[in-house]
Amino acid sequence: VQLQASGGGLAQAGGSLRLSCAISGRSFGMNIMAWFRQAPGKEREFVSAFSWRDYGTAYADSVRGRFTISREDGRKLVNLQMNSLKPEDTAVYYCAAKFDPSGTIGRLARDYNNWGQGTLVTVSS
């Protein structure tokens, strides 16, 4: 499976950006799609995820209420709408995918074995 992230860029605090992750290749087995981010000098952290098994979603506390994950099945896209951006949202954002037999969303980067190349989001104050 190949993942291609896009949509990053520069935004002002309070603004919005929309990230997209295009899925290609042998993606039929992947039932969990997630977004992670990594700021300079920090560990990669969970942002949000979506389960195709039960259409459940999960969010990090730091983004809940501001970010929304969604999917476009026909176009094989998973999007992350980011509103009310803050300077602390500045990071490289990665999309990731995995297969989980129970369809359980995981928040650990080490549990995901398919990664996109990352897209930079910079939020100015």
N, C-alpha and C positions, 0 to 999 in steps of 0.2 A: 504494500500500500504506500502511496505517496501523498504527502500533505504539503500544500502550498499556502502559506499565510500571506495576506496582503491587507492594506488599509491603514497602516501606521502613518504617523506624521507628527506635525507640530500643532498643538492646540493651546489655547489659553485656559487658565483655571476657570472652571464653570462651563467650559465648552464641551463638545461631543466629538467622538470619532466612532467609526464602525469598522471593525475588523472582520475579515472573512477568511475561512479556511476551506480550500478546495480539496476534495478527496478524489483520488484516482487509483487505478490499479486494482488489486484484489482486496477491495474494501468491504466485501459483503460480510466478512466475519467480525468486523469491528463494531461493537455495540455501545462503546463508551467513547465520547468525544469530549476533550477538555481543553481549556486554555490555562496556561501557566505564564508567569512572568519572572523576569530576573533583572533586578536593578544592579548597577555597578557595585561590586564588593559584597553582594548579598547572595543568599541561597535562592535557587529557583523555587517559587512558591505557587501554590494552587490559586487560581482565580475563579474558575467556574467549569461546570461539566454538564453534559447532557447524556441521558441513557435512552437508547432506542428501544430498550426492552419494555419500559413502562412510561417513557416520555418524562421521566423525572429529571429534575435539575438540582444543582447544588451551587452555592456561592460561598466565597470567602466572606467573613464578617466585614472585612474592610471595603468590599464592593457591593454588598447586598443593598438593594434599593436604588443603586446607581447604574449597575451593569445588567444587561439582559442577554442571555444566550438563546439562540434560536437556530432552526435548521430549515433548509430548503431541499427537500428530498429529491425533487426532479433535477435540480442542478448540483446535487451532492455538495452542498455548502453548509458549513456551520458558521454562524455569525456571532459576533460579540458587539452589541451596542453599548457604548460607554458614554454615559451622560454625567454631568456635574463633575467633570474631571478635576483632579487635584494634582498639585506638583508631585506628591508622593506616588502617583500612579505612573510616573515616568519609569520606563523599563523596556526591555526587549520582551515582546509577547510571543509565545510559542503555542501552536496548536499541537495536540497529541491525541493518539487513539490507542485503544486496546480492546481485547476481547475479554470479557469477564463472564464465566458460566452462569452466574446468578444475576448478572446485570447490575451489580453493585458499583456505584460511583466511588472511585478512589481519589484521595487527595494527595497521594505521594507520587512525586515525579518518577521514582524508581519503579513504580508499578506499570508505567507506560512504556511500550517498546517501539512505538512509531511516533516520530517527531517531524514537524515542519522546520523550516530554516529560521524562523523568527522574523518579526517585524518591529521596528523601533517606534515607540510612542514617547513623545516628549511633551510635557505639560509645563507651560511657563506661568509664573505667578504674576 
